[in-house]
Amino acid sequence: MIKSEKLSILVADDHPLFRSGLVQMLHSQRQIEKIIECENGEEALNQLRAQKFDLAILDVDMPLMSGLDVLRSVSSEGLDVKVIILTMYNDESIVNHALDNGAQGFVLKASAVQEILKCIATVLGGSIFYSAELTPYLYRRSHAGTGKAKSASSIDDLSPSELRVLRLIADQISTKEIAEQLMVSPKTIENHRASICSKLNVHGTNALVKFALANKSKL
């Protein structure tokens, strides 16, 4: 049960049937006063910049900008909104990416019907909610520094594709532009970025860009 009152929520997902079902469920909660729907990440970010929302529910895989791209912009621009990430992918790198960029909730689409209202209530209450299937990832993350120190990773550990992406990041090109230049989807670039961060043990909103700029001469 959502206890807060007069809530405004943004829902961004490019699958009309899923988005419609989610919005219908939210409308059943009388405390939710306004729901704005978006079908791509760019539209979602523009809405978040233009007006105040209590909560944004973002799908990871969307046209123009991914949910993680929007999340990064929300974080870097200091927009005052809590963010829940939705995805059909049970992927540890995406979970870590969401955590690194300040997501307060992460729900697998397969569990959304059962979990979304509980997730919203938990996040609005000031706590973090993640689908139960993701618990092992959170455990590994929280205990990452308690065992033996990892051997230092280097640029040499990167695959040719990852190295190419890192070079473009060093040129301060956006995920969308990199995807267009390499003729792949933004989701593919997000996966490369997450893999690069994992291999280099780099975490944080701007840490990968800083690493790329600092090591540009080696790329």
C-alpha positions in Angstrom: 0.0 0.0 0.0 1.3 3.4 -1.0 0.9 5.7 2.0 2.1 9.1 0.6 -0.5 11.4 -0.9 -0.8 13.5 -4.1 2.0 11.8 -5.9 3.2 12.6 -9.4 4.9 9.8 -11.3 6.6 9.5 -14.7 6.5 6.1 -16.4 8.8 5.6 -19.4 8.7 2.3 -21.4 8.6 1.8 -25.1 6.3 -1.3 -24.9 2.7 0.1 -25.1 1.0 -2.9 -23.6 3.3 -3.2 -20.6 3.2 0.6 -20.0 -0.6 0.6 -20.2 -0.9 -2.2 -17.7 1.6 -0.6 -15.3 -0.2 2.8 -15.6 -3.6 1.1 -15.0 -2.2 -0.5 -11.8 -0.9 2.8 -10.6 -4.2 4.6 -11.3 -5.8 2.1 -8.8 -3.9 3.9 -6.0 -5.9 7.0 -5.1 -2.8 8.7 -3.6 -1.3 9.0 -7.1 -2.6 12.3 -8.5 -0.7 12.5 -11.8 0.9 10.0 -14.2 2.8 11.1 -17.3 3.7 8.4 -19.9 6.7 8.5 -22.2 7.8 6.0 -24.9 11.5 6.9 -25.1 14.3 8.1 -22.8 14.8 11.4 -24.4 11.1 12.4 -23.9 11.4 11.1 -20.3 14.4 13.3 -19.5 12.7 16.4 -21.1 9.7 15.8 -18.9 11.8 15.4 -15.8 13.7 18.6 -16.6 10.4 20.5 -17.2 8.3 19.6 -14.2 8.6 18.1 -10.7 7.9 14.4 -10.2 8.1 12.4 -7.0 9.1 9.3 -8.8 10.3 8.1 -12.2 9.9 4.5 -13.4 12.3 3.9 -16.3 12.7 0.9 -18.6 16.4 0.1 -19.3 16.0 -0.6 -23.0 14.3 2.4 -24.7 14.9 4.3 -28.0 16.9 7.5 -28.2 18.1 7.2 -24.6 18.2 4.2 -22.4 16.8 4.2 -18.8 20.4 4.2 -17.5 21.3 7.2 -19.7 18.3 9.0 -18.2 19.3 8.0 -14.7 22.9 9.3 -15.2 21.5 12.6 -16.4 19.2 12.8 -13.4 22.1 12.2 -11.2 24.6 14.6 -12.9 22.0 17.4 -13.2 20.9 17.0 -9.6 17.2 16.5 -10.6 15.1 16.0 -7.4 13.3 12.7 -8.3 13.5 9.1 -7.0 14.2 6.6 -9.7 13.1 3.0 -10.1 14.7 1.0 -13.0 12.7 -1.7 -14.8 14.3 -4.3 -17.0 13.7 -7.8 -18.5 17.4 -8.6 -18.1 18.6 -10.3 -14.9 22.1 -8.8 -15.5 24.6 -8.0 -12.7 26.4 -5.3 -14.7 23.1 -3.4 -15.2 22.3 -3.7 -11.5 25.7 -2.3 -10.6 25.3 0.4 -13.1 21.9 1.4 -11.6 23.3 1.4 -8.1 26.4 3.4 -9.1 24.1 6.1 -10.6 21.7 6.4 -7.7 18.7 4.2 -8.5 16.5 3.6 -5.4 14.7 0.7 -6.9 15.3 -2.1 -9.5 12.5 -4.4 -10.6 12.6 -7.2 -13.1 9.7 -7.0 -15.5 8.8 -10.6 -14.9 8.1 -9.7 -11.2 6.7 -6.2 -11.8 3.0 -7.1 -11.2 3.8 -8.6 -7.8 6.5 -6.1 -6.8 6.0 -2.6 -8.3 3.6 -1.2 -5.7 5.8 -2.6 -2.8 8.8 -1.1 -4.6 7.2 2.3 -4.9 6.1 2.3 -1.2 9.6 1.3 -0.1 11.4 3.9 -2.3 9.1 6.7 -1.2 9.7 5.6 2.4 13.4 6.4 1.9 14.7 2.8 1.5 16.0 0.8 -1.4 14.1 -2.0 -3.1 15.5 -4.6 -5.5 13.8 -7.8 -6.8 14.6 -10.8 -4.7 16.4 -12.5 -7.7 19.0 -9.8 -7.5 20.1 -10.5 -3.9 23.2 -12.4 -4.8 24.5 -9.4 -6.9 23.9 -7.1 -4.0 25.7 -9.5 -1.6 28.7 -9.7 -3.8 28.8 -5.9 -4.2 28.6 -5.3 -0.5 31.4 -7.9 0.3 33.6 -6.9 -2.6 36.1 -5.3 -0.4 36.2 -7.8 2.4 38.2 -10.6 0.7 41.6 -10.6 -1.0 42.3 -7.5 -3.1 41.7 -8.0 -6.8 44.8 -7.8 -9.0 44.9 -4.5 -10.7 43.1 -4.5 -14.0 44.4 -2.7 -17.0 43.4 -1.5 -20.4 45.0 -4.7 -21.8 42.1 -6.7 -20.3 39.6 -5.0 -22.6 38.3 -6.7 -25.8 38.8 -4.8 -29.1 35.2 -3.7 -29.1 35.4 -2.4 -25.5 38.7 -0.6 -26.4 37.0 1.1 -29.3 34.1 2.2 -27.1 36.5 3.5 -24.5 38.4 5.6 -27.1 35.1 7.2 -28.1 34.2 7.8 -24.4 37.6 9.5 -24.1 36.4 11.8 -26.9 33.4 12.6 -24.7 30.9 11.2 -27.1 27.5 10.2 -25.7 26.2 6.6 -25.6 23.6 7.5 -28.3 26.3 8.9 -30.6 28.6 6.0 -30.0 25.8 3.6 -30.9 25.1 5.5 -34.1 28.8 5.6 -35.1 29.3 1.9 -34.5 25.9 1.1 -36.0 24.7 -0.9 -32.9 21.9 -0.3 -30.3 22.4 1.9 -27.3 21.8 -1.2 -25.2 24.9 -2.8 -26.7 27.0 0.3 -25.8 25.5 0.2 -22.3 26.6 -3.5 -22.0 30.1 -2.5 -23.2 30.3 0.3 -20.7 29.2 -1.9 -17.8 31.8 -4.6 -18.8 34.6 -2.0 -19.1 33.7 -0.6 -15.6 33.7 -4.2 -14.2 37.1 -5.1 -15.8 38.7 -1.8 -14.7 37.1 -1.8 -11.3 35.7 1.7 -12.0 32.5 2.8 -10.3 30.5 6.0 -10.1 28.6 8.4 -12.4 31.6 10.1 -14.0 34.4 7.7 -13.1 34.6 6.0 -16.5 34.8 9.3 -18.4 37.5 10.5 -16.0 39.4 7.2 -16.5 39.1 7.5 -20.3 40.3 11.1 -20.3 43.2 10.3 -17.9 44.4 7.4 -20.1 43.6 8.8 -23.5 47.2 8.7 -24.6 47.3 4.9 -24.0 44.1 4.1 -26.0 
